[in-house]
Amino acid sequence: MKPSSLVKRRRLSSPAATLTIFPVPGLPEIAKGDDLAMLIAKAMKRARIELQDADILVVAQKIVSKSEGQVLSLSGIAPSARARQLAKQLRKDAQLVELILRESRRVLRSERVLIVETHHGFVCANAGIDHSNVPGKNCVALLPKEPDVSTRRLARDLRKRTGKRVGVIISDTFGRPWRLGLTNVAIGVAGLPALLDLRGQRDRDRKVLQATVLAVADELASAAGLLMGKSAGIPVVVIRGYDYRPTDASEATAASMIRPAREDLFR
């Protein structure tokens, strides 16, 4: 991990701030080609929510995928021999397994669950393909093709519509190999640093920090996830009060958070 790709703060700590996290209700079912910025802006207006500069919008991956046409029917998928073999081994649908393989660079684990590295570089179950909250029989949602690009576009469009410079995070729910339970993580980031590098700074006891790099985009996505839920119908959440330096640089990407394989103890 290159220090130049991370953001350093001048001080380790600052006076405690108050974070406000609130939902944006009233978004319709999203379809291919929908203007997400327009729909979000209209929903916020109906809810009497006024964006402020430096607000952070956390947007569920599913609505981004739907707007970009990343929804497919499994009925049109022809499974390969490898997909049929893995499906039999894992007791999964062969068409779903075939789609997972198409969305993956490589399979990392095929014991009980299919863990893959996606073309984006994410390591996750089933390449992030999901049935939940997707209308239509046998339909599934794929991850956006370029989540960081999608996030930058949404941040730009929201600024045009609202006049406010905001950070945007696209979030998805991932499992973790060393802990039970799912949590939201950032798969797309724009306008704010994804990581906060505290290495070289001193803690309260004046000890120099050696390895502390905070995944702030993941922490913000996880906090927003508490208001989203699978059945809540809230795919957009606003976080206000987090102190950050707005940026358009390469440090404001989810891709910068992916641990290189040579440093990964699980690959």
KESE-932566 format. One line per 3 residues: number of its first residue (from 1); their letters; for each residue x, y, z negated of N, C-alpha, C. Coordinates in steps of 0.02 Angstrom, whole numbers, plus 50000, padded with zeros to 5 digits. Layout:
NUM> A> X Y Z X Y Z X Y Z; ...;
This chain:
1> MKP> 50042 49940 50000 50000 50000 50000 50044 50062 50000; 50040 50104 50051 50083 50161 50057 50057 50219 50014; 50100 50248 49971 50077 50304 49931 50050 50361 49972;
4> SSL> 50075 50370 50034 50052 50426 50076 49979 50419 50095; 49951 50358 50090 49881 50348 50110 49834 50359 50052; 49862 50376 49993 49822 50384 49933 49822 50457 49911;
7> VKR> 49775 50473 49868 49770 50541 49843 49796 50543 49772; 49840 50591 49759 49866 50599 49691 49835 50660 49659; 49818 50655 49595 49794 50713 49558 49851 50742 49518;
10> RRL> 49848 50807 49507 49901 50840 49469 49898 50819 49396; 49839 50807 49371 49832 50787 49301 49797 50720 49296; 49817 50681 49247 49787 50616 49238 49714 50623 49217;
13> SSP> 49699 50671 49175 49630 50678 49152 49610 50751 49153; 49545 50762 49155 49518 50829 49153 49458 50827 49107; 49432 50884 49085 49373 50883 49041 49317 50842 49070;
16> AAT> 49284 50804 49028 49231 50759 49050 49177 50797 49087; 49157 50770 49143 49103 50800 49183 49042 50755 49178; 48985 50781 49199 48923 50743 49199 48906 50722 49270;
19> LTI> 48897 50658 49281 48875 50634 49346 48799 50627 49345; 48769 50650 49399 48697 50640 49409 48687 50596 49470; 48649 50543 49461 48636 50496 49515 48561 50491 49524;
22> FPV> 48537 50507 49585 48465 50505 49594 48448 50477 49663; 48391 50443 49668 48371 50410 49730 48340 50458 49779; 48342 50439 49843 48306 50474 49896 48249 50428 49918;
25> PGL> 48188 50441 49895 48132 50396 49913 48102 50415 49980; 48061 50370 50006 48019 50387 50063 48048 50377 50131; 48104 50342 50137 48129 50329 50204 48087 50274 50237;
28> PEI> 48074 50281 50302 48034 50230 50336 48077 50169 50353; 48045 50117 50379 48083 50060 50406 48124 50085 50464; 48189 50070 50463 48235 50095 50513 48237 50048 50573;
31> AKG> 48239 50077 50633 48243 50038 50694 48302 50062 50736; 48320 50023 50785 48376 50039 50829 48366 50108 50862; 48417 50148 50859 48415 50214 50890 48390 50270 50845;
34> DDL> 48366 50253 50785 48342 50305 50739 48398 50352 50718; 48381 50415 50710 48428 50467 50688 48428 50466 50611; 48477 50434 50582 48478 50427 50509 48483 50495 50474;
37> AML> 48525 50539 50500 48533 50605 50468 48467 50642 50466; 48430 50640 50521 48365 50674 50523 48317 50642 50473; 48314 50576 50472 48267 50542 50427 48285 50553 50354;
40> IAK> 48350 50553 50339 48371 50566 50270 48355 50638 50250; 48369 50685 50295 48355 50756 50280 48281 50767 50269; 48238 50735 50309 48166 50742 50300 48143 50711 50235;
43> AMK> 48170 50653 50218 48151 50620 50156 48171 50662 50096; 48230 50693 50100 48252 50736 50045 48209 50798 50038; 48188 50825 50095 48144 50884 50093 48077 50867 50060;
46> RAR> 48049 50809 50079 47985 50788 50049 47993 50777 49973; 48051 50752 49953 48063 50738 49882 48089 50800 49845; 48095 50857 49881 48119 50920 49852 48190 50912 49824;
49> IEL> 48231 50877 49861 48301 50869 49843 48342 50914 49890; 48379 50959 49861 48421 51004 49901 48493 50982 49894; 48524 50965 49950 48594 50946 49949 48638 51005 49928;
52> QDA> 48691 50990 49892 48742 51039 49875 48808 51018 49904; 48852 51066 49917 48919 51050 49940 48951 51003 49889; 48987 50953 49913 49023 50904 49873 48978 50849 49844;
55> DIL> 48912 50851 49859 48871 50793 49842 48898 50733 49881; 48884 50674 49855 48904 50612 49889 48842 50571 49902; 48830 50553 49964 48775 50509 49982 48800 50438 49990;
58> VVA> 48770 50392 49953 48786 50321 49961 48728 50290 50000; 48744 50261 50057 48694 50237 50104 48702 50161 50112; 48647 50125 50105 48650 50052 50111 48668 50032 50181;
61> QKI> 48713 49984 50186 48735 49959 50251 48678 49938 50296; 48626 49910 50266 48572 49881 50306 48539 49932 50352; 48527 49993 50328 48493 50042 50371 48539 50067 50425;
64> VSK> 48604 50069 50411 48652 50088 50463 48654 50035 50518; 48656 49972 50497 48656 49917 50546 48593 49917 50588; 48536 49929 50557 48473 49931 50594 48473 49987 50645;
67> SEG> 48497 50046 50625 48496 50103 50671 48544 50092 50729; 48596 50052 50719 48645 50039 50772 48629 49976 50812; 48573 49945 50798 48554 49885 50835 48592 49823 50816;
70> QVL> 48619 49822 50756 48657 49764 50733 48610 49713 50698; 48554 49700 50729 48506 49650 50704 48495 49600 50761; 48503 49536 50745 48496 49484 50796 48449 49429 50772;
73> SLS> 48418 49396 50820 48378 49336 50805 48422 49274 50813; 48419 49232 50764 48459 49170 50767 48435 49123 50822; 48373 49132 50843 48345 49086 50893 48382 49088 50959;
76> GIA> 48418 49143 50972 48454 49149 51035 48527 49128 51031; 48548 49101 50974 48617 49083 50963 48628 49009 50978; 48676 48994 51021 48693 48924 51037 48754 48903 50996;
79> PSA> 48745 48857 50948 48800 48839 50904 48854 48797 50940; 48916 48812 50925 48972 48773 50951 48981 48709 50911; 49025 48667 50935 49039 48605 50899 49066 48619 50829;
82> RAR> 49110 48669 50825 49138 48687 50759 49084 48712 50712; 49037 48752 50738 48983 48778 50697 48939 48722 50672; 48924 48673 50716 48882 48617 50695 48917 48575 50641;
85> QLA> 48983 48568 50648 49021 48530 50598 49020 48564 50530; 49033 48631 50530 49033 48668 50468 48963 48671 50438; 48913 48678 50480 48843 48680 50456 48825 48616 50420;
88> KQL> 48846 48560 50449 48831 48495 50418 48868 48489 50351; 48930 48511 50350 48971 48507 50289 48942 48551 50234; 48918 48611 50251 48895 48659 50202 48819 48660 50193;
91> RKD> 48785 48618 50234 48711 48616 50233 48682 48685 50248; 48709 48715 50301 48685 48780 50324 48655 48773 50394; 48621 48825 50415 48593 48828 50482 48650 48836 50532;
94> AQL> 48653 48793 50583 48708 48794 50631 48710 48858 50671; 48652 48887 50685 48651 48950 50722 48680 49007 50680; 48664 49007 50616 48692 49057 50571 48768 49049 50566;
97> VEL> 48791 48988 50559 48863 48976 50554 48898 48999 50618; 48869 48987 50675 48898 49010 50738 48905 49086 50739; 48854 49121 50716 48858 49193 50715 48912 49217 50667;
100> ILR> 48918 49183 50610 48970 49200 50561 49039 49193 50594; 49048 49138 50630 49113 49127 50663 49127 49182 50715; 49077 49203 50751 49086 49254 50801 49106 49321 50770;
103> ESR> 49083 49333 50709 49096 49396 50675 49161 49394 50633; 49199 49340 50639 49257 49330 50596 49322 49323 50635; 49375 49347 50604 49442 49334 50630 49463 49262 50614;
106> RVL> 49447 49241 50553 49466 49174 50532 49425 49153 50472; 49421 49088 50463 49387 49059 50405 49439 49047 50351; 49427 49073 50291 49473 49064 50235 49454 49007 50189;
109> RSE> 49389 48997 50179 49364 48943 50136 49300 48915 50166; 49293 48850 50164 49231 48819 50188 49211 48764 50139; 49217 48780 50075 49197 48734 50022 49140 48766 49983;
112> RVL> 49081 48737 49986 49020 48762 49953 48994 48826 49985; 49039 48869 50006 49019 48932 50037 49070 48949 50092; 49048 48988 50140 49092 49006 50196 49121 49075 50183;
115> IVE> 49186 49076 50166 49221 49139 50155 49264 49153 50215; 49256 49213 50244 49291 49230 50306 49323 49298 50300; 49369 49311 50346 49395 49378 50357 49361 49405 50419;
118> THH> 49323 49459 50412 49287 49487 50469 49335 49523 50516; 49308 49543 50573 49349 49581 50621 49369 49649 50592; 49333 49673 50542 49351 49736 50509 49411 49726 50462;
121> GFV> 49421 49663 50439 49471 49649 50388 49441 49635 50320; 49375 49639 50313 49343 49623 50249 49345 49548 50236; 49358 49529 50174 49353 49459 50154 49289 49452 50114;
124> CAN> 49242 49413 50140 49177 49408 50108 49141 49345 50130; 49086 49330 50097 49046 49272 50115 49005 49286 50177; 49003 49238 50223 48959 49239 50281 48968 49300 50326;
127> AGI> 49028 49329 50325 49044 49388 50367 48997 49446 50354; 48966 49448 50295 48920 49502 50279 48853 49497 50312; 48839 49442 50346 48775 49433 50380 48721 49416 50328;
130> DHS> 48663 49448 50335 48613 49443 50282 48542 49440 50312; 48500 49398 50279 48429 49393 50299 48385 49444 50264; 48404 49465 50204 48359 49504 50161 48344 49572 50191;
133> NVP> 48282 49594 50181 48258 49659 50205 48268 49669 50280; 48260 49615 50318 48264 49619 50391 48198 49591 50418; 48155 49633 50446 48092 49608 50474 48103 49561 50533;
136> GKN> 48058 49515 50543 48062 49470 50600 48084 49400 50580; 48054 49351 50612 48070 49282 50597 48141 49266 50621; 48180 49235 50577 48248 49213 50593 48294 49270 50614;
139> CVA> 48278 49331 50592 48321 49388 50609 48370 49403 50552; 48430 49423 50570 48481 49439 50521 48514 49505 50541; 48544 49537 50491 48581 49599 50503 48655 49586 50498;
142> LLP> 48692 49612 50546 48765 49608 50546 48792 49674 50517; 48855 49673 50497 48886 49735 50475 48894 49783 50534; 48896 49848 50522 48912 49895 50576 48978 49876 50609;
145> KEP> 48984 49889 50674 49045 49870 50709 49105 49910 50684; 49096 49974 50670 49150 50016 50645 49123 50059 50587; 49121 50032 50527 49088 50067 50472 49117 50136 50456;
148> DVS> 49183 50144 50460 49211 50210 50446 49190 50261 50499; 49186 50239 50561 49163 50284 50615 49089 50302 50603; 49049 50253 50584 48978 50266 50569 48971 50316 50512;
151> TRR> 49014 50309 50462 49010 50353 50404 49030 50424 50422; 49082 50431 50460 49103 50499 50482 49048 50532 50523; 49017 50494 50568 48964 50521 50610 48905 50544 50567;
154> LAR> 48887 50505 50517 48831 50523 50474 48847 50585 50433; 48908 50589 50407 48928 50649 50369 48926 50711 50413; 48950 50704 50475 48948 50761 50522 48877 50782 50538;
157> DLR> 48833 50733 50551 48764 50749 50569 48726 50780 50510; 48740 50756 50450 48708 50785 50391 48730 50858 50381; 48793 50871 50394 48817 50940 50387 48783 50986 50437;
160> KRT> 48773 50961 50499 48739 51001 50549 48667 51016 50529; 48634 50968 50498 48563 50977 50480 48553 51016 50416; 48600 51009 50369 48590 51039 50303 48635 51098 50289;
163> GKR> 48690 51105 50327 48738 51157 50314 48783 51142 50256; 48780 51082 50228 48819 51064 50170 48873 51012 50189; 48931 51021 50159 48985 50973 50170 48981 50921 50115;
166> VGV> 48964 50861 50133 48954 50808 50084 48999 50748 50101; 49012 50708 50050 49045 50645 50060 48992 50591 50073; 49011 50542 50112 48965 50487 50127 49000 50420 50117;
169> IIS> 48965 50374 50086 48990 50306 50077 48937 50258 50104; 48957 50212 50147 48913 50157 50165 48931 50098 50119; 48881 50071 50086 48894 50019 50037 48862 49953 50057;
172> DTF> 48893 49900 50033 48865 49833 50042 48879 49793 49979; 48844 49738 49971 48850 49697 49911 48898 49639 49924; 48951 49636 49886 49001 49583 49893 49006 49543 49828;
175> GRP> 49024 49480 49834 49043 49440 49777 49117 49448 49764; 49141 49419 49708 49212 49424 49690 49236 49355 49669; 49296 49336 49689 49319 49268 49675 49333 49255 49601;
178> WRL> 49345 49307 49563 49366 49297 49493 49312 49316 49442; 49253 49338 49465 49200 49357 49418 49133 49336 49448; 49085 49321 49403 49018 49306 49425 48981 49371 49442;
181> GLT> 48930 49364 49484 48887 49421 49499 48911 49460 49559; 48864 49496 49589 48878 49537 49648 48883 49610 49628; 48919 49648 49666 48923 49720 49654 48928 49757 49720;
184> NVA> 48905 49818 49722 48911 49858 49783 48982 49884 49791; 49006 49882 49853 49072 49909 49869 49065 49954 49930; 49115 49994 49942 49116 50039 49999 49144 50004 50060;
187> IGV> 49106 50001 50115 49133 49974 50177 49144 50029 50228; 49122 50090 50212 49134 50148 50254 49139 50209 50208; 49187 50253 50221 49197 50312 50180 49212 50372 50225;
190> AGL> 49184 50429 50209 49199 50491 50246 49194 50550 50199; 49242 50596 50205 49238 50659 50169 49268 50661 50101; 49284 50602 50072 49314 50600 50006 49366 50545 50004;
193> PAL> 49416 50551 49960 49467 50499 49956 49437 50434 49932; 49457 50379 49962 49433 50313 49942 49470 50287 49881; 49533 50308 49874 49575 50285 49819 49605 50344 49782;
196> LDL> 49617 50335 49718 49650 50386 49677 49712 50355 49646; 49770 50379 49668 49834 50350 49648 49860 50388 49587; 49865 50353 49530 49890 50384 49468 49960 50361 49451;
199> RGQ> 49992 50324 49495 50060 50300 49482 50108 50359 49475; 50151 50354 49424 50198 50407 49411 50174 50459 49363; 50108 50459 49350 50081 50505 49299 50086 50473 49230;
202> RDR> 50073 50512 49180 50080 50487 49111 50012 50481 49078; 50004 50430 49036 49943 50422 48999 49945 50465 48936; 49896 50457 48892 49892 50500 48832 49951 50489 48785;
205> DRK> 49984 50432 48790 50042 50418 48748 50107 50433 48784; 50102 50468 48841 50159 50490 48880 50196 50433 48914; 50163 50376 48921 50193 50320 48957 50179 50329 49031;
208> VLQ> 50228 50314 49072 50221 50322 49144 50179 50264 49173; 50128 50280 49210 50087 50228 49242 50123 50198 49301; 50123 50133 49305 50161 50097 49356 50118 50070 49412;
211> ATV> 50055 50053 49398 50015 50017 49448 49943 50040 49453; 49926 50097 49424 49856 50117 49420 49835 50155 49483; 49796 50120 49525 49765 50150 49584 49691 50135 49579;
214> LAV> 49650 50186 49571 49579 50177 49559 49541 50174 49625; 49497 50125 49630 49455 50117 49690 49391 50158 49679; 49398 50224 49684 49343 50268 49666 49283 50260 49713;
217> ADE> 49295 50247 49777 49239 50238 49823 49198 50177 49804; 49231 50123 49783 49195 50064 49760 49157 50078 49696; 49187 50117 49650 49154 50133 49587 49091 50175 49600;
220> LAS> 49096 50222 49646 49038 50262 49663 48983 50221 49696; 49004 50176 49741 48955 50132 49774 48921 50087 49723; 48959 50062 49675 48930 50018 49624 48881 50056 49580;
223> AAG> 48898 50117 49562 48852 50158 49522 48787 50170 49559; 48791 50186 49623 48731 50197 49663 48689 50134 49669; 48723 50076 49670 48687 50013 49677 48638 50000 49621;
226> LLM> 48648 50031 49564 48601 50022 49508 48532 50050 49525; 48528 50097 49571 48464 50126 49591 48436 50097 49655; 48476 50058 49691 48453 50031 49755 48413 49968 49745;
229> GKS> 48444 49914 49727 48407 49852 49717 48383 49822 49782; 48369 49757 49781 48347 49722 49841 48274 49737 49859; 48234 49754 49809 48163 49766 49823 48140 49836 49806;
232> AGI> 48188 49880 49789 48170 49948 49768 48150 49993 49826; 48172 49976 49886 48157 50019 49944 48193 50086 49941; 48252 50087 49910 48292 50148 49904 48360 50135 49936;
235> PVV> 48368 50150 50001 48431 50138 50034 48480 50197 50033; 48459 50253 50003 48503 50311 49999 48500 50340 49929; 48559 50353 49902 48566 50380 49834 48614 50439 49837;
238> VIR> 48599 50491 49798 48643 50550 49794 48680 50549 49728; 48745 50560 49731 48786 50567 49670 48812 50638 49668; 48800 50671 49612 48821 50741 49604 48864 50748 49541;
241> GYD> 48917 50786 49547 48958 50800 49489 49026 50766 49489; 49038 50721 49538 49104 50690 49541 49154 50740 49571; 49209 50750 49537 49258 50800 49557 49308 50769 49605;
244> YRP> 49309 50793 49667 49355 50766 49716 49375 50821 49765; 49428 50808 49801 49451 50855 49852 49425 50833 49919; 49380 50870 49951 49354 50850 50017 49411 50841 50066;
247> TDA> 49405 50790 50107 49458 50775 50155 49429 50743 50218; 49461 50756 50273 49444 50723 50336 49501 50676 50358; 49550 50667 50315 49610 50630 50333 49599 50554 50330;
250> SEA> 49652 50518 50348 49648 50445 50350 49638 50414 50281; 49652 50452 50228 49641 50427 50161 49566 50419 50146; 49523 50452 50186 49451 50447 50175 49422 50393 50219;
253> TAA> 49445 50332 50210 49419 50275 50247 49415 50214 50202; 49367 50172 50215 49363 50109 50179 49419 50062 50202; 49441 50070 50264 49495 50028 50289 49558 50036 50248;
256> SMI> 49569 50096 50220 49629 50107 50179 49628 50068 50115; 49570 50040 50096 49564 50003 50034 49577 49928 50042; 49582 49905 50103 49591 49834 50115 49663 49815 50097;
259> RPA> 49670 49768 50051 49736 49746 50030 49769 49706 50087; 49831 49723 50105 49865 49684 50157 49871 49611 50136; 49867 49566 50186 49868 49495 50171 49931 49474 50134;
262> RED> 49987 49508 50148 50049 49489 50115 50048 49505 50040; 50002 49548 50018 49995 49565 49947 49937 49531 49914; 49900 49491 49953 49838 49461 49929 49853 49392 49899;
265> LFR> 49838 49384 49835 49852 49320 49800 49800 49267 49816; 49747 49285 49853 49693 49237 49866 49693 49214 49938; 49741 49237 49978 49746 49214 50048 49814 49183 50059;
